[in-house]
Amino acid sequence: MSRFACDLINNISPYVPGEQPRDKRYIKLNTNENPYYASPKAVKSITEAALNNLNRYSDPESTELTSAIANFYGVNSENVMVTNGSDEALAFAFFAYGTRGLCYPDITYGFYDVIANLFDCSVEHIALNDDFSIDETQYYNKGKTVVLANPNAQTGIELSLDAIERIVKTNPENIVIIDQAYADFGKCNAIELIKKYNNLVVVNTFSKSRSLAGARVGYTIADKSLIEDLKKVKNSFHPYNVNSVSSALATCAINDKEYFTQSVEKVKRTRCILTEGLTALNFMVLPSAANFIMAKSSEIGGGELYKLLKEKGVLVRHFKDERIRDYIRITVGTYEETSQLLQILSNILKEKRL
Ligand SMILES: *Cc1c(COP(=O)(O)O)cnc(C)c1O
């Protein structure tokens, strides 16, 4: 730390991303990326278009991508704002609507606390039920901004669309932010509600279901008036927030519906195989609607299991928070990665029993 940093910077704890190791090849199941490559059509197309125009600034409105997203969801372009990953979208939304106070579950995406601290928003952490589900009634009539990841981060558990709607409806004077990073792997999507409610902000990303984590593209869908607020924040912070190459990639990716559907289906099928395999090894598995699974061994603690797996070349995520420290979070990989993981876990458990 330098002696020049302001108090705020001296006191914040930045987000600690999952490991992105460069030392050796791991079976990498720790940061919820998609194991399948991005749409080949999208990758091929960027060489022709975007790369020739790099001397020019990117389109500050990301017009083409915005309209492709609007088409995909059957909303208007004025309901969409594109961002540099959805972390940026969350930051803009917290900046715009967080100073009136925020509330979200005690176990959820760790980045919320980081952004809230940065913008000095007060936070009420609402405890999940014992089974890690969200008690929707605790979010009615909050008098502050509600933030929910759906499916929830770390647990993978999904709230129904009806529950989301009840939360939005009972907070007419406040904003409800739904972070849908994993929604494509689940059953419900809140985007359809934005036509009915002007207090709902739905944040989405290309990082998970569309295999573009490295391209950094996210988007917000909301009532026109809210998109206007958020664009004011964006244009006061970083007008050219999405670069032209990523924008071209994401435009092709969202237009390649067939590839998207196929890779999401593969992940969902592998999630079942992983769940069954873990259950057979006596793991307690939370019911996941996401591309990861939280699982607890009846024999080995989360921290130890994380270490043992890493030694054997598999990276998973372990969180030290008290309520989930017995668990490991496993990203759903390819079918091959999943069977390798299950084999390695079975060996670890056998050695432990000797
Ligand atoms: C991965 C993730 C994000 C961030 O995604 P980016 O678009 O890559 O910034 C946001 N919210 C949740 C819950 C996530 O898991």
The ligand as an ORCA input file, in Angstrom:
! r2SCAN-3c Opt
* xyz 0 1
  C     -19.686    -15.531    -13.188
  C     -20.685    -14.660    -12.507
  C     -20.840    -13.313    -12.836
  C     -19.842    -12.555    -13.636
  O     -19.723    -12.812    -14.906
  P     -18.873    -11.950    -15.914
  O     -19.899    -11.636    -16.935
  O     -17.813    -12.859    -16.377
  O     -18.355    -10.695    -15.274
  C     -21.852    -12.583    -12.254
  N     -22.658    -13.143    -11.340
  C     -22.519    -14.404    -10.968
  C     -23.443    -14.971     -9.948
  C     -21.526    -15.196    -11.529
  O     -21.359    -16.446    -11.126
*
